[in-house]
Amino acid sequence: MSAGPLSGLRVVELAGLAPAPFACTVLADLGADVVRVDRAVPGDDVLAMPKDPLLRSRRTIGVDTKTAEGVELVLRLAEQADVLVEGFRPGVAERMGLGPEQVHARNPGLVYGRITGWGQTGPLAPSAGHDINYIGLSGALHPVGRAGERPVPPVNFLADFGGGGMYLAMGVLAALYERGSSGLGQVVDASMVEGSALLTTHLFGLRASGLWDGERGENMLDGGAPFYDTYETADGRHVAVGAIEGRFWSALVEVLGLDPEQVPVHIDQREWPRLRAMLAEAIGRYTRDELTARAEGTDACLTPVLSPWEAAEHPHNRARGSFVEVDGMTQPAPGPKFDRTPAAEPDPPHPKGSDTGEVLSELGLDPAEIDRLREVGALG
């Protein structure tokens, strides 16, 4: 990609899953030239997808990093790069010969981005885990769910993506900014436990202020308050209500056709059970789309609950270009938006290893050398 605010930034991505690819997608979407180093011999990946949008907008080479020649190729890539990203368990990259010390010996100005669940150090650092485990430890899972019920996994948004890939991308960009004054790279140690914990920062303020003193599902922003919750509509679908402030609450009461004189004070927690029943009954008279139409143009803070696939077709999202079609697949568009250096339309994922010859030629290898590397098994 040649457009976007990161045009000219060179990134080497050591192939992995979820958070590291997402971080590199964010960078690639914004114009970075990302080269993904895939395994020469594909492994058994149960989450592999032929059109994975997390692999869009970058080139790919197949390298066997178990060979000395393969490791040397990656080091040569790193010599010409600004950033290297890896998502292995602690110590794996070092054993491959591609850890920070080895890479910085060849390129002291490179930003070395690492994403793990537990972090590079600490008692749990060597252990396996997934998003649900990381947010369990960070405190981000505990508040999610209904009162009196067990916590509900919020897909794998909080650790893998918000507190993982996006957190790492932010750290990489911060390190690049600092390099502008020091001229030196550094290691970015991004932990999904710490990244997802950071997402809970505001809860500590609410708790200290006495605004979050209940158990799960009993507080203002976790479904405990009837004016901040989802409700089923007459057609079995749902709407989201977020009418916290007084003027927004008044607008909601009007949209629902309720008598303001009969509606209890919405911030009086003692009235929440009665108020919830009133809202459920009123909302249940309409289909989702009927109620959405009634709320349009108001400040009632009532919106439809859309599936991701429906969201792509919503008029607001279409007007903003919030979703794009890439190789026949609808998916979220690059973001955020920039007025002078807008991102280009994403490229579809390239077949694994399909750019090997092109990338190695740019490194200065001639066709005979590339053929030799294939013969010794260093390339896919």
C-alpha positions in Angstrom: 0.0 0.0 0.0 1.3 3.4 -0.9 -1.3 5.7 0.7 -2.0 6.6 4.3 -0.1 8.4 7.1 2.3 5.5 7.6 3.4 5.3 3.9 7.1 4.6 3.8 7.1 2.7 7.2 8.6 -0.8 6.8 7.4 -3.6 9.0 8.4 -7.3 9.3 5.7 -9.5 10.8 6.6 -13.0 12.1 3.5 -15.0 11.4 1.2 -15.6 14.3 -2.4 -15.5 15.4 -5.0 -12.8 16.4 -3.3 -9.9 18.2 0.0 -9.7 16.3 -1.7 -9.9 12.8 -4.3 -7.4 13.9 -1.6 -4.9 15.0 0.1 -5.3 11.6 -3.3 -4.9 9.8 -3.8 -1.6 11.6 -0.3 -0.5 10.5 -0.8 -1.9 6.9 -4.2 -0.2 6.6 -2.6 3.1 7.4 0.0 2.7 4.7 2.9 0.7 6.2 4.7 -1.7 3.9 4.3 -5.0 5.9 6.1 -8.1 4.9 4.7 -11.2 6.7 7.2 -14.0 7.2 5.2 -17.2 6.9 6.4 -20.7 7.7 7.8 -22.5 4.7 5.9 -25.6 5.7 2.3 -24.7 6.8 1.3 -25.9 10.2 -2.0 -27.3 11.5 -3.9 -24.1 12.3 -7.6 -24.7 13.2 -8.3 -21.0 12.8 -6.7 -20.7 9.3 -9.0 -18.9 6.8 -8.2 -18.5 3.1 -9.5 -14.9 3.0 -8.6 -13.9 6.5 -9.1 -10.1 6.7 -6.4 -9.9 9.4 -3.9 -10.7 6.6 -5.0 -8.0 4.2 -2.7 -5.4 2.6 0.7 -7.0 3.1 3.1 -9.1 1.2 4.1 -12.6 2.3 7.2 -14.7 2.0 7.7 -18.3 3.0 10.8 -18.9 5.1 12.0 -21.9 7.1 13.4 -20.2 10.2 14.8 -23.6 11.4 17.5 -23.2 8.9 20.5 -20.8 9.3 19.8 -19.4 5.8 16.2 -18.7 6.7 17.2 -16.9 9.9 19.7 -14.8 8.0 17.0 -13.8 5.4 14.8 -12.5 8.2 17.7 -10.6 9.8 18.4 -9.0 6.4 14.8 -8.0 6.2 15.0 -6.5 9.7 18.1 -4.5 8.7 16.0 -2.5 6.3 12.9 -2.3 8.4 11.6 0.1 11.0 9.5 -2.4 13.0 9.5 -6.1 13.7 6.4 -7.7 15.3 6.2 -11.1 16.9 3.6 -12.8 19.1 5.4 -15.9 20.4 5.8 -17.1 23.9 8.7 -15.5 25.8 12.1 -16.9 24.6 10.8 -18.5 21.4 12.1 -15.7 19.1 15.5 -15.7 20.9 15.8 -19.5 20.3 15.0 -18.9 16.7 17.9 -16.4 16.5 15.5 -13.5 16.0 15.2 -12.0 19.5 15.7 -8.3 20.2 19.4 -8.6 20.9 20.1 -10.5 17.6 17.9 -8.1 15.6 19.2 -4.9 17.3 22.8 -6.0 16.6 21.9 -5.6 12.9 19.6 -2.6 13.2 19.8 -0.6 16.4 17.0 1.8 15.2 14.4 -1.0 14.8 11.3 -1.0 17.1 10.8 -4.6 18.2 7.1 -5.1 19.1 6.2 -8.2 21.2 2.7 -9.3 22.2 2.0 -12.0 24.7 -0.9 -12.9 27.0 1.0 -12.6 30.3 4.0 -10.4 29.3 7.6 -11.2 28.8 8.3 -11.7 32.6 6.4 -12.8 35.7 5.3 -16.2 37.1 2.8 -16.9 34.3 4.9 -15.7 31.4 5.7 -19.3 30.1 2.2 -20.5 30.4 -0.4 -21.0 27.6 -3.6 -19.0 27.6 -6.3 -17.4 25.5 -8.3 -14.2 25.6 -10.7 -15.5 28.2 -7.8 -16.3 30.6 -6.1 -13.0 30.2 -9.3 -10.9 30.8 -10.1 -13.2 33.7 -6.8 -12.2 35.4 -7.0 -8.5 34.4 -10.4 -7.9 35.9 -12.0 -7.1 32.5 -14.1 -10.3 32.4 -15.7 -10.1 35.9 -18.1 -7.1 35.2 -19.5 -8.7 32.0 -22.8 -10.5 32.5 -26.2 -10.4 34.2 -26.8 -10.1 37.9 -26.6 -13.4 39.7 -25.1 -15.1 36.7 -21.6 -16.1 35.7 -19.4 -13.8 33.6 -20.0 -13.9 29.8 -17.0 -14.0 27.4 -17.2 -10.9 25.2 -16.0 -12.9 22.2 -12.3 -12.2 22.1 -12.5 -8.5 21.7 -10.9 -7.3 24.9 -7.6 -9.1 25.1 -6.8 -10.3 21.5 -7.8 -7.1 19.8 -8.5 -4.0 22.1 -6.0 -4.9 24.8 -3.8 -6.8 22.4 -3.3 -5.9 18.8 -4.5 -2.3 19.1 -2.5 -1.8 22.3 0.7 -3.1 20.6 0.1 -0.9 17.6 -0.1 2.1 19.9 3.1 1.1 21.6 4.9 0.6 18.4 3.9 4.1 17.2 4.9 5.6 20.5 8.4 4.0 20.2 8.7 5.3 16.6 7.9 8.8 17.8 10.6 8.5 20.5 13.1 7.2 17.9 12.7 10.5 16.2 14.7 12.2 19.0 17.0 9.3 20.2 17.6 7.6 16.9 17.3 4.3 18.7 14.8 1.5 18.6 13.5 -0.4 21.7 11.5 -3.4 22.7 7.7 -2.9 23.2 6.5 -5.5 25.7 2.7 -5.6 25.2 0.8 -7.9 27.6 -2.8 -8.7 26.9 -3.5 -8.8 30.7 -2.2 -5.3 31.1 -3.8 -4.1 27.9 -7.2 -5.3 28.9 -6.7 -4.0 32.4 -6.0 -0.6 30.9 -9.5 -0.7 29.3 -11.0 -1.0 32.8 -9.3 2.3 34.1 -12.6 4.2 34.3 -14.1 1.5 36.6 -11.6 2.4 39.3 -12.7 6.0 39.2 -16.4 5.0 39.3 -15.8 2.7 42.3 -13.8 5.4 44.2 -16.7 7.8 43.6 -19.3 5.4 44.9 -20.8 5.0 41.4 -19.9 1.3 41.0 -20.6 -0.4 44.3 -22.7 -3.3 43.2 -22.0 -6.8 42.0 -22.0 -7.8 38.4 -25.1 -6.5 36.5 -26.1 -4.1 39.4 -24.3 -0.9 38.3 -25.1 1.9 35.9 -23.1 0.7 32.9 -23.3 -3.1 33.1 -27.0 -3.6 32.6 -28.0 -2.9 36.2 -29.7 0.4 35.3 -32.8 0.1 33.2 -31.9 3.2 31.2 -28.6 1.6 30.0 -29.5 -1.9 28.8 -30.9 -3.9 25.8 -34.5 -4.8 25.3 -36.4 -7.3 23.2 -38.7 -5.9 20.6 -42.0 -7.3 19.3 -40.2 -9.2 16.5 -37.7 -10.9 18.8 -34.9 -8.6 18.0 -33.3 -6.0 20.3 -32.6 -2.3 20.8 -29.9 -0.6 22.9 -30.9 2.1 25.3 -28.4 4.5 26.7 -30.4 7.4 28.0 -28.3 8.4 31.1 -28.6 12.2 31.2 -31.9 13.8 32.1 -32.6 15.4 28.7 -31.9 12.2 26.9 -34.1 10.3 29.3 -36.9 12.8 28.6 -36.5 12.2 24.9 -36.7 8.5 25.4 -39.9 8.7 27.4 -41.4 10.7 24.6 -40.3 8.3 21.9 -41.8 5.4 23.8 -45.1 7.3 24.3 -44.9 7.1 28.1 -46.7 9.6 30.4 -43.9 11.6 32.1 -46.1 12.0 35.1 -46.3 8.3 35.6 -42.7 7.5 35.1 -40.5 7.3 38.2 -37.3 9.3 38.5 -34.8 7.3 36.4 -31.8 7.8 38.6 -33.6 6.6 41.7 -32.1 3.1 42.1 -35.1 2.0 44.3 -37.4 2.5 41.3 -35.2 0.5 38.8 -37.2 -2.7 39.0 -40.5 -0.9 38.3 -38.9 1.3 35.6 -37.4 -1.7 33.9 -40.8 -3.4 33.6 -42.3 -0.2 32.1 -39.6 0.1 29.5 -39.8 -3.6 28.6 -43.5 -3.3 28.1 -43.3 -0.1 26.1 -40.5 -1.3 23.9 -42.2 -4.7 23.4 -45.1 -3.0 21.5 -42.9 -2.2 18.5 -40.6 -4.1 16.1 -37.0 -3.2 16.2 -37.1 -1.2 13.0 -40.4 0.6 14.0 -38.8 1.8 17.2 -35.6 2.8 15.5 -37.6 4.9 13.1 -39.4 6.6 16.0 -36.1 7.4 17.6 -34.4 8.8 14.5 -33.7 12.5 14.7 -34.1 12.6 18.5 -31.7 12.4 21.4 -33.4 9.4 22.9 -30.1 7.3 22.7 -32.0 4.4 21.3 -30.5 2.4 18.5 -31.0 -1.0 17.0 -28.7 -3.9 18.0 -27.3 -5.0 14.7 -25.3 -8.1 13.8 -21.9 -7.3 12.3 -23.3 -8.2 8.9 -26.3 -5.9 9.3 -24.1 -3.1 10.5 -22.3 -3.0 7.1 -25.7 -2.1 5.5 -26.8 0.6 7.9 -27.3 3.9 6.1 -25.0 5.8 8.5 -22.2 3.3 8.1 -22.7 3.2 4.3 -22.5 7.0 4.2 -19.3 7.0 6.2 -17.7 4.2 4.2 -17.3 2.3 7.5 -17.2 -1.1 5.7 -15.6 -2.1 2.5 -15.7 -5.1 0.2 -12.3 -6.9 -0.4 -12.2 -9.8 -2.8 -15.9 -10.4 -2.3 -15.9 -10.2 1.5 -17.4 -7.3 3.4 -15.3 -6.2 6.3 -14.5 -3.1 8.4 -12.7 -0.3 6.6 -9.3 1.0 7.6 -9.5 3.7 10.3 -9.4 6.3 11.6 -10.0 8.7 8.8 -7.4 11.3 7.8 -8.1 14.4 5.8 -4.7 14.8 4.1 -3.4 11.3 4.0 -6.3 8.9 3.7 -5.7 5.2 3.7 -6.1 3.2 0.4 -8.7 0.5 -0.1 -7.3 -2.7 1.4 -5.7 -5.3 -0.7 -7.0 -8.9 -0.4 -4.7 -11.4 1.5 -1.9 -12.8 -0.7 -1.4 -16.5 -0.9 1.2 -17.6 1.7 4.7 -17.1 0.3 3.5 -15.7 -3.0 5.7 -12.6 -2.7 8.9 -14.4 -1.8 10.8 -13.7 -5.1 9.8 -10.1 -5.2 10.8 -9.3 -1.6 14.1 -11.1 -1.8 14.9 -9.4 -5.1 14.4 -6.1 -3.2 16.9 -7.3 -0.7 19.5 -7.7 -3.5 19.3 -11.4 -4.0 19.7 -12.5 -7.6 17.6 -15.3 -9.1 20.4 -17.9 -8.8 20.7 -17.2 -5.1 16.9 -17.4 -4.6 16.9 -20.8 -6.4 19.8 -22.0 -4.2 17.8 -21.1 -1.1 14.8 -23.0 -2.4 17.0 -26.0 -3.0 18.4 -26.1 0.6 14.9 -25.7 2.0 15.2 -22.2 3.4 12.2 -21.0 1.3 8.7 -22.2 0.8 
